[in-house]
């Protein structure tokens, strides 16, 4: 009786093992930060030949996530001990959480041989989720996003805005053109750069992204100020469509109270200089150029400049304003130059003063009063200017006056005027430099022509064909694959996150190595490895091929996983190629 019971139990156990179904789901970890992606792996194993999957894998409720990627892969594996076929169906899903806190992920369901199998639910914890507003163009799957980190600033204080474009297709990123920065009455916008950055393959939602432009914004009013959308166009061969970015609200604070009377609207860090460049003596009743320069960093483009005070000692005219500004990530830098024309009304000492100038420094949150700037000049009468001239200068002036007033109709005497200053002949310098450069280029062309003649002579010299063995050895050397170049290229692709090209290069490497041993297919190559390299190398090659296929179709790839795979590729193919 006992023997019958044991026989029945053994038979029942063999039936269970013969038709075993295993279904499980697991995350890559249980605790996530704000910008992490939740990666779920679902594995269905059918251990037996009579098992039939009657339904698709039914996912749980994932409404608390954004599904940003998924992929499936199946493989057939035969258990070496039991010699039973095991079918594995692997599905990976990449999720982006919409909320923070503890989130429960329900069960996965599947029906096999009229029986429903399910996984156990589990909880994950999301620490924080950063909400980003992204303007979307559903027709072309292109997104524009305007990012401003510093949104709480003072009035007339600059803040930097970055315009990014997102798309699931990298080809769409290259089609974005005609960027128009926002325009508004209470805003001053200055571009920093329209140079596109390198494409980031893992941007928001793991979509490729690229920086299109950077610009700075100066709000002229306090309160909540809205920065309008940035527009651009997506150009294709068949159409041209307009896309817009999101809008950003700024909290513009009022400037602190207690500003000095000389404060107008200057916000930043500045200094004021006033100077006179002419080397000749200043003569009364003749114009003089005086320069007032405000330099530093801040709202230089729209600030009110200090003026030169009027005085009975001189007459002053409206200045000519020139600017030299450069927009950077810290604001506008450079200077504003006001060129004043003054006419002294008398000879003697002149004290030219500016108005008081004050500005608000947002870094220190305080007002700075620079006071007045004073320039001391001395004007001379006409007689004093003549007396101060040397004998040579007097003779030159007399000669010029004579030649200007007495002009011969035969010989144009005004061309013989004596110049006060001799100028350097830049035209002759450039011509001589061009001649020297041309001679140098001709010399380089001649040397290159000589080298080519020598190479042609060496190629025309007949070489010894050698023996049959030597020729065969040369053919084998020519077919040998340079694995070092492949390994270096794969390392660069891993570092740049170009995983699609990475797996294409791995396939090319495998084909080159098989060609080295004159094996066209992978199955023939596996048999070749078993015969000439041993079962261990052949099994290692088989397992590595399966790993490559799994990683290739994984929706979200990690640099660490690709790095481990690359190490195994280098080790195995180095063994095979020896």
WOVENJO-V548935 format. One record per residue. PHI is phi in degrees with one decimal (none if undefined). PSI is psi in whole degrees, 0 to 359 (999 if undefined). Layout:
[[PHI:PSI] [PHI:PSI]]
This chain:
[[none:315] [-61.5:321] [-63.5:323] [-65.9:319] [-63.6:317] [-62.7:321] [-64.6:320] [-65.0:317] [-63.8:318] [-63.8:321] [-64.8:316] [-62.5:320] [-66.1:322] [-67.6:326] [-67.7:319] [-63.5:314] [-68.4:331] [-71.2:327] [-122.5:58] [-94.1:137] [-119.1:130] [-127.4:127] [-133.6:127] [-150.6:156] [-134.6:137] [-145.3:145] [-88.6:167] [-72.7:335] [-162.0:174] [-107.7:346] [-123.9:125] [-125.4:151] [-92.4:185] [-63.1:318] [-99.8:8] [-76.2:153] [-104.2:132] [-84.9:117] [-106.2:117] [-105.2:137] [-118.7:121] [-112.3:125] [-123.8:127] [-118.4:120] [-115.2:125] [-110.0:104] [-98.9:84] [155.2:155] [-87.0:341] [-98.5:10] [-88.8:133] [-125.4:125] [-82.3:116] [-96.3:351] [-143.7:158] [-72.1:162] [-70.8:120] [-93.3:120] [-79.4:157] [-76.3:182] [-71.2:114] [-115.3:33] [-69.3:343] [-86.1:8] [-132.7:160] [-102.2:121] [-80.7:113] [-106.8:356] [-178.3:148] [-155.9:157] [-162.0:151] [-129.6:155] [-155.2:137] [-129.0:149] [-149.4:152] [-107.6:126] [-125.3:137] [-106.0:123] [-67.0:126] [-67.9:328] [-80.2:311] [-92.7:348] [57.4:38] [-109.8:138] [-75.5:132] [-120.6:120] [-96.5:125] [-111.9:129] [-117.7:112] [-112.6:127] [-125.7:133] [-123.4:135] [-127.3:132] [-105.6:125] [-121.6:147] [-115.8:119] [-70.6:145] [-95.0:344] [-142.5:167] [-105.4:168] [104.6:195] [-84.8:128] [-123.8:130] [-93.8:132] [-107.1:123] [-75.5:195] [-88.5:152] [-99.4:135] [-117.0:146] [-154.6:146] [-110.6:123] [-130.7:122] [53.1:48] [64.8:21] [-127.8:135] [-93.4:128] [-113.0:145] [-144.7:158] [-97.0:165] [-83.2:137] [-70.2:157] [-148.3:166] [-112.2:145] [-126.4:159] [-120.7:126] [-106.9:120] [-71.8:314] [-160.8:149] [-126.9:121] [-86.3:119] [-86.9:126] [-119.0:134] [-94.2:119] [-125.0:125] [-73.2:139] [-123.4:138] [-112.9:100] [-69.7:337] [-69.2:323] [-118.1:4] [57.8:41] [-121.4:135] [-122.0:136] [-111.0:134] [-135.6:126] [-98.5:123] [-115.3:126] [-129.6:112] [-74.9:311] [-90.3:96] [-102.6:359] [-117.5:103] [-136.5:173] [-88.5:164] [-61.4:135] [67.4:13] [-95.3:136] [-80.2:153] [-138.0:147] [-94.5:134] [-116.2:140] [-120.6:129] [-103.5:120] [-116.6:152] [-120.5:138] [-123.1:145] [-164.2:148] [-71.5:339] [-110.2:124] [-64.0:334] [-65.0:328] [-67.5:331] [-63.1:327] [-78.6:350] [-93.7:356] [-79.6:125] [-138.7:177] [52.2:65] [-81.8:129] [-117.2:117] [-73.7:158] [-67.0:150] [-129.8:131] [-158.0:151] [-66.1:321] [-92.1:18] [-133.6:141] [-113.6:123] [-116.4:130] [-129.8:125] [-71.5:141] [-95.3:309] [-160.4:142] [-109.7:17] [-80.5:127] [-73.9:143] [-86.0:177] [-66.9:150] [-73.3:127] [-93.6:113] [-71.3:346] [-123.6:68] [-88.3:210] [-63.1:126] [66.4:26] [58.0:25] [-93.1:143] [-58.8:140] [-137.6:165] [-156.3:137] [-78.5:125] [-95.7:323] [-158.8:158] [-133.3:138] [-150.6:162] [-112.9:149] [-123.0:130] [-112.4:108] [-79.0:131] [-92.6:350] [-128.1:155] [-88.3:167] [105.1:195] [-86.7:113] [-111.3:130] [-97.8:127] [-85.2:119] [-63.8:169] [-69.6:152] [-95.4:134] [-108.8:154] [-153.5:176] [-127.8:146] [-106.3:109] [-95.7:132] [-133.2:177] [-68.5:333] [-102.1:336] [-152.9:171] [-140.7:116] [-121.8:148] [-96.1:138] [-127.7:153] [-130.6:156] [-94.0:182] [-77.5:167] [-101.3:150] [-126.0:133] [-98.3:135] [-110.3:141] [-98.1:97] [-93.0:117] [-86.3:149] [-72.3:151] [-68.6:147] [-60.4:154] [-73.5:168] [87.8:25] [-74.6:145] [-68.2:163] [-64.8:332] [-80.7:358] [-79.9:129] [-106.3:276] [-147.9:21] [-79.3:119] [-125.8:120] [149.5:220] [-142.6:116] [-134.3:167] [-143.6:154] [-119.8:133] [-130.6:143] [-132.5:132] [-153.6:168] [-132.4:124] [-94.2:338] [-64.1:140] [-92.1:341] [-74.1:161] [-69.2:143] [-80.5:129] [-110.5:136] [-61.9:147] [71.3:11] [-124.5:147] [-68.0:149] [-133.1:140] [-94.7:124] [-122.0:132] [-109.6:132] [-116.0:118] [-119.9:125] [-112.6:116] [-125.0:162] [141.9:215] [-139.6:128] [156.0:210] [-85.9:61] [-65.8:334] [-76.0:334] [-127.7:12] [-80.2:158] [-90.3:119] [-78.3:151] [-69.2:152] [-111.9:160] [-81.9:129] [-69.1:144] [-75.8:156] [-154.7:150] [-70.0:348] [-79.2:344] [-153.3:160] [-107.4:135] [-122.4:145] [-119.5:164] [-60.5:139] [-81.2:161] [-99.1:121] [-96.7:129] [-127.5:145] [-125.4:150] [-137.7:90] [-120.7:148] [-135.8:124] [-83.9:131] [-134.4:183] [-70.4:348] [-105.2:3] [122.7:195] [-84.7:128] [-121.4:149] [139.2:216] [-151.4:160] [-120.5:126] [-115.0:126] [-109.8:118] [-98.7:106] [-94.6:145] [-108.9:119] [-117.0:147] [-123.1:110] [-63.5:134] [-86.7:348] [-151.9:166] [-89.2:157] [118.9:193] [-75.5:139] [-123.0:129] [-110.5:107] [-99.2:121] [-120.2:152] [-102.1:168] [-69.0:159] [-66.2:145] [-131.9:128] [-132.2:152] [-142.4:164] [-105.5:126] [-96.5:109] [-70.4:338] [-69.0:315] [-91.1:351] [56.7:48] [-148.9:159] [-89.2:142] [-122.8:123] [-106.3:112] [-83.4:349] [73.2:209] [-101.2:151] [-106.1:138] [-125.2:134] [-118.4:124] [-97.4:119] [-125.1:162] [-130.7:123] [-102.2:143] [-115.4:154] [-76.3:169] [-63.1:320] [-65.9:321] [-66.1:325] [-66.7:319] [-66.4:320] [-65.4:329] [-78.3:350] [-77.3:151] [-80.8:171] [-63.0:319] [-64.3:318] [-65.0:322] [-65.7:318] [-63.7:318] [-62.8:318] [-67.0:320] [-64.3:318] [-64.7:315] [-62.5:320] [-64.5:320] [-65.6:315] [-68.3:330] [-72.5:323] [-86.4:328] [-113.3:99] [-113.1:121] [-78.5:138] [-70.5:339] [-85.4:313] [-120.3:122] [-76.4:98] [-75.3:344] [-68.4:344] [-74.8:347] [-95.1:14] [-61.8:140] [-81.1:122] [-80.2:143] [-69.5:322] [-131.3:139] [-90.9:136] [-104.3:151] [-73.4:136] [-83.3:90] [-70.2:330] [-62.6:317] [-64.7:323] [-63.3:316] [-67.2:322] [-65.0:314] [-63.8:320] [-63.8:321] [-64.5:322] [-63.8:314] [-61.9:319] [-64.7:321] [-63.5:319] [-63.6:321] [-65.0:320] [-66.0:321] [-62.2:323] [-64.5:318] [-65.4:321] [-64.5:320] [-64.3:318] [-65.5:321] [-65.7:323] [-65.0:322] [-63.6:317] [-62.7:319] [-64.6:323] [-63.6:320] [-65.1:320] [-66.0:321] [-64.5:320] [-64.0:320] [-66.7:323] [-68.6:326] [-74.5:345] [-73.5:123] [-68.6:140] [-103.9:155] [-71.5:127] [-71.1:335] [75.7:186] [-82.8:173] [-66.3:322] [-65.5:318] [-64.1:319] [-62.7:319] [-63.8:320] [-65.4:323] [-65.8:321] [-63.6:318] [-65.4:320] [-64.5:324] [-70.1:331] [-81.8:346] [-67.3:133] [-83.1:135] [-85.9:94] [-70.5:334] [-59.4:320] [-65.5:319] [-63.2:316] [-63.2:318] [-64.8:318] [-65.3:320] [-64.5:323] [-63.8:319] [-66.2:320] [-64.8:323] [-64.5:316] [-66.6:327] [-89.2:3] [61.5:27] [-91.2:76] [-75.0:330] [-62.5:312] [-65.9:330] [-59.5:311] [-73.7:329] [-62.2:319] [-67.9:324] [-62.0:318] [-62.9:319] [-64.2:320] [-62.0:316] [-63.0:318] [-65.2:321] [-64.3:318] [-67.2:319] [-65.2:323] [-65.8:331] [-61.5:327] [-103.5:14] [59.4:42] [-116.9:121] [-86.3:324] [-110.9:161] [-70.3:324] [-63.5:314] [-62.2:324] [-68.3:324] [-63.2:316] [-63.5:323] [-63.1:317] [-65.5:322] [-63.7:324] [-79.0:321] [-109.9:339] [-114.1:344] [105.0:161] [-66.8:328] [-64.8:315] [-67.6:321] [-64.8:318] [-66.8:323] [-65.7:322] [-65.7:320] [-65.5:315] [-66.2:321] [-65.7:324] [-63.8:321] [-66.1:318] [-61.7:320] [-62.6:319] [-67.2:322] [-65.6:311] [-65.6:329] [-65.3:323] [-101.3:12] [-74.1:129] [-66.0:322] [-118.8:114] [-102.7:140] [-103.9:148] [-66.3:327] [-66.9:316] [-64.6:319] [-65.9:325] [-64.7:317] [-64.2:320] [-63.8:321] [-65.0:322] [-60.9:316] [-66.8:324] [-63.2:316] [-63.0:315] [-63.6:314] [-69.3:310] [-70.0:337] [-68.4:323] [-66.7:316] [-66.9:322] [-80.6:351] [-68.3:999]]
